[in-house]
Amino acid sequence: MLRIHLPRILLALIFILAGFNGWVVILGYDPVFPTSPKAMELLTGYLLVLEKSTELLGGLLLLFNIFTPAILAIFAPIVVNIFLFHIFEDPALLPLAIVVSGLEGYLLWIYRDHYKGLLERKGKLPM
């Protein structure tokens, strides 16, 4: 059980802290934790609010193990974007991006049985 819960809780805490840190910036204060200046330039207005709200809410749901497979599916494109952003634009936080990507990938593998129906062909395709 520890091999499932520990990575889930760690990923949840990372997203909760990132979401909280983003909301601190949204509210006009200096960030509590280090942020990527390039990411702050890219994420402005509604996009920053959407991203940080998703991280915060998804992290809380992940922490309390509510809708975990769905949250992991929602976080997947966000994690890919974080990883690629830090490879190509801002390598300073790349170690954290690698940790987040590893945790996400591991948890997706653990919960892989929940996604089997998404990849099955249900019948004939319309012509």
N, C-alpha and C positions, 0 to 999 in steps of 0.2 A: 504493500500500500504506500510505503514511503516513496517508492520510485515513481508513483503517480502524483501524490499530493505535494511533495516538496517542489518539483519543477512547476506545478500549477500555481502554487502559492508564490514562488519566486517571480514568475512571469507576471502574476497579478500585481504584486507589489511594485514591480518596475513600471507597469502601465499606470497604476494609481499615482505613483510619485510623479511620473511624467505628465499625467493629466492635471494633477494638482499644481505642478510647477507652471504649466501652460496657463491655467486659470489665474495664477498670481500675476503673470505677465498681462493677461487680458484685462485684469482689473487695474492695471497701471503701476504695479509695483515691480521692483527688481526681482529676478528669479531667485529662488532659494537654492536650487541645484544648478550646476553648469548646463548651459544650453549651447546649441550650435548657432552662431550668428547668421550663417547662411540659411539655416532652416527658418530662423525668425524673419529673415527678409522674404523668404518664399511664402511662408504661411502668414497671411495677413487677413484681417477682416473676418468674414464668415468662415473661411477655410480653417483658420486657427481655432475658432470656437467649435466647429464641427469635429476637427481632429482631436482636440483635447477633451471634448465632451465624450467622444467615443472611447478614448483611452481610459478616462476616469470611470465611466459607467461599465464598460466592458471589464476593466480591471476589478471592479467591485463584484460583478457577477462571477467572474472567474475565481476570485478569492473565496466567495461563499459557495462555489461549486454549483451555480445555477446556470442552466443552458450552456454548459461547458463546451460541447461539440460545436454549437452554433457560434459562440464567442470566438473559438479558435478559427472557425471558417471566416468570420468577419475580420479577425486580426491578420489572417494570412496575407492579403494584399498590402496591408499597412506595414507588416514586418518586411516584406520583400522591398517595398519602397524605402523604408528606413535603411535597410542593408545596402541597397544600390546607391542611395543618396550619400551614405558615408563612405562608400568605396570611391565614387566619382567626384563628389563635391567637397566633402568635409571629413577627412580621415581621422580627425582628432578623437571622435567618439566611436570609431570603428570597433574597438574591443567590446563596448557595450552592445553595439549592433550585432556582433557575432554571437554574444551570449543570448540576446533576445531571439535571434534566428535559430540558434541551436535548441533553445527551450521550446520555441514554437514548433519546429520540425519534429522534435522528440514527442511532444504532446499530440501532434497530428497523427504520428505513427501509433501511439498508444490508443487513440480514439478512432483509428482507421475503420473499424467495423461500422461506425455510425455513418460513414460516407459512402459505403458500398452501393447503396441505392441511387446515388447521384450519377454513377458512371455506368449503370445498366441500361441497356436498350429495352424499352418497354413494349415495343411493337414496331409495326412497319411505319416508316416515315411517309408522310403524305407526298404524293407526286405532283 
